[in-house]
Amino acid sequence: MSEVAAGIGKLAPVVLVFGGGVLFARRKIIGAEVSKAFSDFAFLFAIPCYLAGALYASDLGRLFDPRAIAAYLATALFGMLVVGFWSRRVSGADSRGIALRVMAGVQVNTTYFAIPVFVLLFGDAAPIFPIILLQVCVLTVVVIAVMEFGAGQDVPGGQRPIGAAVRGIRAALLTPIVVACYLGIGANVAEVPVPHWLLHALAFAGNAAAPIALFALGLHLGGTGLRLRAAARDEYALIAFKCLIFPLLALVIGKYLFGIRGVWLTYSVLIAAMPSPQNLFIFAQRYETDIDLAASVVAKTSLVALVLLPGWLLLAQ
């Protein structure tokens, strides 16, 4: 019982800040449209500052555990196959729809959810850094390539799919968060002397990332609301896979196939239990496919993941 109380207690700051955003939006104290300004601050400035400073100061040998990363990659690839096969055979989605559903079921909201939660639970978001790079450099690249190929097929005489895919992949690899990871790791490996005042400045800005990102997410969800009826037939299947099956796969594959125990098993399961990424909606708009489905899945997985997080925290320990 004490472990349950401790797990719930660790999530109190998450619930407080996230719930505050929802309440402010519902009461119209702060308009939901302002959430974009908060999100942009977190995405473009605060989180990159946190990542660059934290990666520079981290022990990379401890941070990049090869077996844990391999286990998570195996889980993600298996999940992609399952969701892709199901999307094709059951939902009858086209190539872009399949890629979008794979993204919803396997990728996680690292920026606006996982990093704030890990900072508040463990005081450190370092275990998420390898997953950010894996997600951007492998999983997102696959999704972009498939979507660009599908978009090119639908537009006669339009932009060549390969060229569009290359540009999309380049854009994914040059996002501020990924660039911050490059800089932090590069400076760490090269042992570049960084002044203490600069590290303190990065930490000062980075400390704002967790509460602002969670507050922005709460504002967004509080303003948009949730559509509980008239949902797409595969919507709840995606939510169940993302919030229940995918973290369970991470637990089983990590523990029994790769022999992972202790803190890295907890990290892997909790990362897998995070909600679908916010940029799922951006991708849906960009490639004009299942926009309502994407918006609903992002909102609902965010709430379901928050409710289930104490259970996964206890189960993975």
N, C-alpha and C positions, 0 to 999 in steps of 0.2 A: 504493500500500500504506500509505503514511504517512497519507493522508486517511482510509482505513478505520480505522486504529488510533486516529486522533484522534477520529473519530466515535464509536467504541466507548468510548473513554476518557471522553468527555463524558457517556455514559450510565451510567458506573460507579456514581455516587451513587444513581441511580434504581434500578439493579439491587440495590445493597447494601441500601437501606432497604426496598424492596418485598420482596426476598428474605428479609430479616430478619423481616418480618411473617409471611410464609408459613411460615418455619421455626419461629418461636415458636408459631404456631397448630398446626402439625403435631405438634410435640413437646409440646404442651399446657403450655408454659411460661407463656403468656398465653392465656386462653380466647378463642376467636373471637367470642364474644358481646360481649367488651369493645370490639370494633371500632366498635360504634355510638357509644360514648362518645368515642373518638378522632375519629370522623367528625363527630359533633355539634360538638365543639370546633373542628374545622377549618371546618365549614360555617357555623356560627352566629357564630364569633368571629374566628379567626385569619385566614381568607381575606378576610372583609369589612374587617378592619383593614388588611390588605395592599393591597387594592384602593382603599380610600378614600385612603390616604396616597400610593400610587403614582400614581393618577389626578390628585390635586391637584398633584403635583410634575411631571407629564408635560407635554410640549409637544403639545397636542392637535392642532395642525396637522400634526405628524409622525405622530401616533398614528392619526388617522382618514384613511387614504388612500382617497379615494372610488373610484378605479378598482379597487383590490384588494378593497374591500368589495363593490363591484358584481359582480366576478368570482366571489367566494365565494357571494354570494346567487344568482347565476345557476346555479352548480354545485349548490347546495342545492335549488333549485326543480326543476332538471332531475332530480336524484336522487330527489326526492319523487315526481315523475311516473313515473319508471321503476319504483321500488319499489311504488308504489300500483297501477300497471297490472299488474305481475307478481303482486302479492299477490291481486288480484281474479281474474285469469285462471288462474293456476297453483295457488295454494294454496286458493282459494275462501273466503278469510276474509271475515267480516262487516265492518261499518264500523269497529268498535272494533279488530278484528284488523288491518285495513289500517292504521289510524292508528298502532298499536303497532309494526308492521313498518316503517313510514315513519320513525318515531322511532328505531328501532334502526339503520336503514341510513344515516340522514342526520345525526342529531344526534350530538354528541360529548361526552365526559366532560370538560368544561372544569374543573370544580371540583376533582375528586380526581385528575386525571391530567394534563390539559394545562397547568394553571398550575404544578404542581410541576415538570413536565418542562421547561417554558420557563424557569423560574427557574434551574434547574440547568444548562441548555444555554446560555442567552444572558444569564443574570443579570437578566432582566427579563421579566415576563409581560404587559407593556403591549399587545403586538399582539393578545392574546386578548380584550381588553376589548370592542372592537366586535363580535366574534363572540358574546360572552356576551349582549350587548344584542340582537343580531340573532336569536340562538337563542331567547331568552326572549320578545321582543316580537313575533316573526313566526312562527317555526317551532313553538314550544310552544303559542302561541295557536291555531294551526290544529289541532294534535293534540288539545288540550283541547276545542275546539269540536266536532270530529268525534266524540270519545269521549262527550262529554256528550249529543250528539244521539242517538248510538246507544244509550246507556244509557236515555235517555228513551223511546225507541221500544220497548224491551224490558220496560218496567214500566208496565202499564196504570194510568192514574190517578196515576202517580208524579209526581215533581218535574218541573216544566216544563223542557225541555231548554235553552231560551234563558236562563232565570234561572240554572240550574246552570252553564251555560257561562260566563256573566258572572262568577259568583263564582269559578269556577276560574281564569279569566284574571286577575282581580284578585289572587288569591292568588299566581299566578306572577309578577306584576309587583311584588309586595311582599316577595319573598324577601330575606333579609339581603344576599346578594351583589349583587342588582340595586339595592337601596336604597343600598348602599355606592358603587356606580357613579354613581347619581344625585348623591349627596352630594359625591363627589370631583370629578366633572365640573362640578357647579353651583358649588362653591367656587372651582374653577380659573377658570371663565369670569367669575364675579363678582369675582374677585381678592380674595376674603375673606382677611384676614390671619390665618393660623393659627400659633400659638406653636410655636417650634422644639421645645419639650419635648413637645408633643402629637404632632408628626410623628415624633419619636424613639420615643415610646411606641407609636405605631401600627406603626412599622417593627419594633420589638422583638417585638411580638405577631405581626406578619405573617410574620416570619422563621421562625416555627414551623410555618407552614401547609404548606409543601412536604413536609418529612419526615414530619409527622404524618399528612397525607392519604395519602401513599404507604404508610406503615406500616399504617394502618387498612385500606386496600385489600388489602394483603398478608395481614393477619390474616383478613379476611373470606373471601378466596379460599382461603387455607390451611385454613380450617375447613370450608368447604362442599364443597371438592373439585370435580372436573370429571366430568361424565357423557359418556363418549366413545361409548358405544353407546346404542341405542334412542333416538336423537335424533329430533326432529320432522323431517319430510322437507324443510322449507324452512329449517331452522336453519343448516345449513352454507352455504346459498346467501346468507343474510343476513350471515353472518360474512365470506364472500368479498367480498361487495359492500362492506361497511363497511371492511374492512382492505386491500383491493386495488383495487377498481373506483372507489370514491369518491375516494380520494386521487389516483388516476390521472386521473379527470375534473377534479379541481382543478388538476392540472398542465397538462393539455391545454387546458382552457378558459382558465385564467389566462395561460398562455404564448402560445398561438396565436390566441385570439380577442380577448383584452384586452391583449396585448403586455406583460404584466408580467414583469419581470426582477429579478434580484438578491434582496435580502433578503426582500422582500414575497412573492415567489414561494415561497421557502423556508418562510416563515411559513404561507402558505395551505395548502401541501401537508402540512406537519406537523400543522396543526390538523385537516385533513380525515382524517389518518391516525390520529387519536386514537380510542380505543374507544367503544362505545356508552355512553350516560350511565347512571349508577347509578340515577337516578330512573325509568328504564325499568321496573325491577322494582316500584317504588312505584306507578307508573301501572297496571301489570298487576294488582296487588292491588286497587287502588282501584276499577278498572272491571271486575274479575273476568273477565279475558280472557288466555289464553295465559301463565299465571304461570310455569310450568316453562320455557317457551321464553324468556321474558324473563330469568330468572335465569341460564340457561345461556349466552345470548348475551352478557350483561354480563361474565360470568366469562371466557369464551373469547376474546372480542374484546380484553379487557384483556391477556391473555397473548400473543395473536398480535400485537397492536399493539406491545407491548414488544419482541418479537423482530424485527419488521420495521422498527422505527424507525431504526436505523442506515442501512439501505438507502434509505429515503425521504429521510433527511437528506443523503446523498450525491447521490441522483438529482435533488433539487430545487435543489442549489447551482449 
